């Protein structure tokens, strides 16, 4: 309204003879030196990038099919429907009518999302609208470019070529956007300690991506910018320091507020100019286009979304959401900018420019002034501003408990500060009355079943773990790669619990502890080519991962008992505690195996992390002293410099000797008893290390044995038809099979995290030939096992009877 008012006022000033003194200002407003191309270049990258940055990428991933449908299919359907509806009445060619359809097909989410947030609409509804807006601008602009080229060149459109260009534009833009986003994050990771430079890179990224794709490569600049923004949104929390990440988001919110405001004001200032020469028939065409746009959007939302839900390509969308999405398809500044691009084009006839300018502008005004002003009431009428039944039940539970605690703390504080009895009684009485009302209205126990409460608890636990990890990430010196992996796994636990309850949470947890693809590749390089450095780095990261995860698991147990148990009840607390206990047991198994053989490195790493935590606490203490005016700013700077100096000493990486103590471990194996030290030394140089995870297949049934595994720590099991044979520390898995022809009678699996020495079969056979005592030792040990005289021993994690833990067996079987 402000923009239209400015444009209309300036036009009236120029046509009035009484306001000559204001003519200069009016001309500046009406002839603002900003073309449609400059308009899109300046504002579109900011709007698109911030929209992507603010989206929860992992939650949006579950809505991919819905968003693509709304962003691409809905734009195509709207373009065709509006164009075909106008064609019989507009007196223009079909291509021109379709061109207008593509201009008004793009939706503007800014006003809609603002209304949703203000009235507290469901977050999923806001996410769908914002996700749609990320890509529908790109789809509309791509179709607009193809149709405008046909109008200006007077050549028909080749559908095959146009479709190929459309797909290429989208696909190439996604690749470029993700690649440049990752490169920017890599550069930021190397700028640790320079937050101003880090934020500057994110400001440059959308413009670099947009210009590179739009001007040089011929791809969609909008899609590339959206892809870069989503990449930064997904990996930013684990790349930026938490305080920098918060500042970055606040800065982008301010930038997009300025850009959005300027976009609307500058674009709507053009409305009076675009509406010059408007006739009554133009009003009829505007109504036809508006109705056709509404029908097309309703057809897509109500016709195709149910098909996606039926085929399980996306979660079902409730009908109130669909109604709101149809009515909330507002058009805004981008539509006006595209219409301006047509009117500015010298190769477009005046008649076509007049038609496009008036109809597009009228379409925008109807959606803003009709749909936009009534959308709030529609959302309230459909009750989309209300909490879900789960949140409503939880609200009474939380308020009932929380208000009682607030009343207790207020009473203690009022006694300490000496408030009068009358003031204490009135304030505390009001709190206790509210707590009693909430307790009486509490339906938490009856509204939610045990399964729902367990799911709710696990989602809360996973969110708390994510918060703890982000808090730990503030400690300088921790590996970014480790923190990124832990954060990704925590978010996977949130998604798993939300979609599949306890099973999804536990499955995501198990994936965290399994060796990554990078670790397996490094292990293969070490085993086959004796390239040790990649595995050494992976082992250092695994140590740090397990130690941090172990620290977090202890905090989660305390959080469960102190904060969640009063809200969810003892029964749910016991179920969730059992899940967390299993998590802690698996962490202990994995960490204990490594500590057993790399004890020195483990102690050094734990000491380093603890010193980093202590330095952070020391810095926070100095900040509090400064805030309380107990020390001067000069003294604070001096103390902080001392902290930074001691922190810099911890930046030197620890050294990790991957093959430390291999000879000593080999000498402890009963199978090598009686072999000289020289032979053991020679054997140590030819073997490699293997770190097994629960359930990993070491040797397959009826397959040639290529490696004999000497178990330093861990437990493995040979499954045969008659019975199962367990191998523990000191055993050589596969040795008996080599003696009996080189094939295994059954499949051998690891039952828990293990530390193994991998001996190539040719090396092992040569050892048997040169030293018959080894064959004798292995056969003797095999006979003892068959007679039941040999039990697995020296396991890092075992029960009193030496058998594997229940959790380890269950994990291996699953």
Number of C-alpha atoms within 10 A of each C-alpha: 12 12 20 18 15 20 24 19 16 23 18 14 20 18 11 11 10 9 11 12 10 12 18 12 13 21 14 11 18 20 11 12 9 11 14 19 12 12 20 18 16 15 18 24 27 23 24 26 29 23 23 25 23 17 19 14 21 16 14 18 13 15 20 18 18 24 25 16 20 26 25 19 17 27 30 21 21 29 27 22 22 27 25 18 20 23 16 12 12 17 11 14 15 17 19 23 27 26 28 30 32 30 26 31 32 30 28 24 22 20 16 24 19 12 18 21 13 11 14 16 20 18 13 14 20 22 20 20 24 24 27 24 24 30 27 27 25 26 25 28 22 22 22 21 14 17 23 22 14 17 20 14 11 10 10 11 14 10 9 9 9 15 13 10 16 18 13 15 23 20 15 17 29 21 15 23 30 21 17 21 26 17 12 19 22 12 13 22 18 11 14 14 14 11 18 11 13 22 19 12 15 20 18 13 21 29 20 17 28 26 20 19 23 19 12 9 14 15 26 28 32 33 32 37 37 31 29 32 30 27 22 27 24 19 18 22 18 26 22 25 22 17 12 20 19 12 14 22 16 11 15 21 17 12 16 21 14 12 17 18 14 15 25 18 19 23 22 27 24 23 23 20 15 24 18 11 9 15 11 8 11 17 15 14 21 22 16 17 27 21 16 22 28 18 17 22 25 19 16 20 22 15 11 17 22 17 13 17 15 12 9 11 15 19 17 15 18 11 12 15 18 18 16 19 21 20 18 26 24 27 27 25 25 26 26 27 23 26 26 24 18 24 22 13 13 11 14 16 13 13 11 17 21 19 23 25 25 24 27 25 25 24 25 24 20 16 20 21 12 13 19 20 12 13 22 19 11 17 23 14 11 14 13 20 18 15 15 11 12 15 14 15 19 23 16 20 23 20 20 22 16 15 20 20 15 16 19 14 13 16 16 11 13 16 13 9 8 9 13 10 10 9 11 17 13 10 14 21 13 14 19 18 14 16 24 17 14 19 18 12 13 20 17 22 14 9 14 16 10 14 12 15 22 22 24 20 24 26 23 16 23 22 16 18 24 21 14 17 20 20 13 17 22 16 18 20 16 19 15 17 14 20 23 20 16 22 21 18 20 25 20 21 31 26 20 23 26 17 14 13 22 23 14 19 24 20 15 19 18 15 13 20 20 17 16 14 9 12 20 16 14 20 25 18 17 20 21 11 10 15 15 19 14 15 22 20 16 18 19 20 19 20 22 21 22 21 20 19 21 19 12 18 19 14 14 19 16 11 15 23 15 11 10 17 18 15 19 21 13 13 12 19 20 16 15 22 17 12 16 20 16 16 19 19 17 24 20 19 21 28 21 21 23 23 17 15 17 18 13 11 18 21 11 13 18 15 12 17 19 12 15 19 16 13 19 18 13 14 19 13 12 19 18 12 14 17 12 9 10 11 14 12 13 10 12 17 14 12 16 18 13 13 16 14 11 14 17 12 9 15 12 8 9 12 11 16 12 17 15 11 12 20 16 13 17 22 17 13 17 16 23 21 14 12 15 11 13 9 13 17 15 11 17 19 12 13 23 25 23 20 20 25 22 27 22 16 16 19 24 16 15 12 13 15 20 17 21 25 24 26 26 27 28 31 31 30 21 22 16 14 7 6 7 11 16 21 24 25 23 23 25 23 25 24 25 19 16 19 14 11 10 17 19 23 19 19 16 25 24 24 27 30 30 27 24 24 24 21 24 18 19 12 14 19 16 10 18 15 11 11 16 11 17 20 19 15 16 19 16 13 18 17 12 13 16 10 8 9 10 15 16 21 18 15 24 23 23 19 11 8 9 14 17 22 17 12 16 24 16 13 15 19 11 8
